Amino acid sequence: MTRRRQVLLRLDPAVHDALMRWANDEFRSLNAQVEMLLRQALAEAGRMPKRVSPLPKRGRPRAGDELSG
Protein backbone atom coordinates (compact mmCIF):
# COMPACT_ATOMS: atom_id res chain seq x y z
CA MET A 1 0.00 0.00 0.00
CA THR A 2 1.17 3.50 -0.78
CA ARG A 3 2.26 5.60 2.15
CA ARG A 4 -0.19 8.41 2.85
CA ARG A 5 1.04 11.98 3.19
CA GLN A 6 0.16 14.28 6.05
CA VAL A 7 -0.97 17.84 5.37
CA LEU A 8 -1.49 20.70 7.79
CA LEU A 9 -4.70 22.47 6.80
CA ARG A 10 -5.74 25.78 8.33
CA LEU A 11 -9.49 26.39 8.17
CA ASP A 12 -11.90 29.05 9.28
CA PRO A 13 -13.56 27.70 12.45
CA ALA A 14 -17.03 27.92 10.88
CA VAL A 15 -15.85 25.90 7.85
CA HIS A 16 -14.26 23.33 10.17
CA ASP A 17 -17.49 23.02 12.18
CA ALA A 18 -19.58 22.62 9.02
CA LEU A 19 -17.23 19.93 7.67
CA MET A 20 -17.26 18.14 11.02
CA ARG A 21 -21.08 18.10 11.09
CA TRP A 22 -21.19 16.83 7.51
CA ALA A 23 -18.63 14.12 8.27
CA ASN A 24 -20.58 13.05 11.36
CA ASP A 25 -23.81 12.89 9.33
CA GLU A 26 -22.10 10.47 6.94
CA PHE A 27 -20.30 8.48 9.67
CA ARG A 28 -16.87 9.57 8.43
CA SER A 29 -13.89 11.11 10.13
CA LEU A 30 -13.15 14.72 9.25
CA ASN A 31 -10.03 13.54 7.42
CA ALA A 32 -11.97 11.02 5.32
CA GLN A 33 -14.63 13.63 4.51
CA VAL A 34 -12.04 16.17 3.32
CA GLU A 35 -10.28 13.55 1.20
CA MET A 36 -13.58 12.43 -0.35
CA LEU A 37 -14.49 16.04 -1.21
CA LEU A 38 -11.05 16.71 -2.70
CA ARG A 39 -11.28 13.55 -4.81
CA GLN A 40 -14.74 14.57 -6.05
CA ALA A 41 -13.45 18.03 -6.98
CA LEU A 42 -10.46 16.54 -8.82
CA ALA A 43 -12.70 14.13 -10.74
CA GLU A 44 -15.22 16.84 -11.68
CA ALA A 45 -12.39 19.11 -12.89
CA GLY A 46 -10.86 16.28 -14.93
CA ARG A 47 -7.69 16.42 -12.84
CA MET A 48 -7.84 13.07 -11.02
CA PRO A 49 -4.50 11.28 -11.47
CA LYS A 50 -4.73 8.01 -13.39
CA ARG A 51 -2.76 6.04 -10.80
CA VAL A 52 -4.48 7.08 -7.60
CA SER A 53 -5.14 4.45 -4.97
CA PRO A 54 -8.79 3.92 -4.00
CA LEU A 55 -10.17 5.24 -0.76
CA PRO A 56 -9.82 2.74 2.08
CA LYS A 57 -13.03 0.85 2.86
CA ARG A 58 -14.92 2.23 5.83
CA GLY A 59 -16.10 0.35 8.88
CA ARG A 60 -16.12 -3.33 9.70
CA PRO A 61 -16.75 -5.94 7.00
CA ARG A 62 -20.27 -7.32 6.77
CA ALA A 63 -20.85 -10.81 8.12
CA GLY A 64 -21.32 -12.24 4.59
CA ASP A 65 -18.20 -10.49 3.28
CA GLU A 66 -15.79 -12.10 5.74
CA LEU A 67 -13.49 -14.81 4.46
CA SER A 68 -14.26 -18.23 5.86
CA GLY A 69 -11.14 -19.72 7.30
Buried (B, 14 or more C-beta within 10 A) or exposed (E): EEEEEEEEEEEEEEEEEEBEEBBEEEEBEBEBBBBBEEBEEEEEEEEEEEEEEEEEEEEEEEEEEEEEE
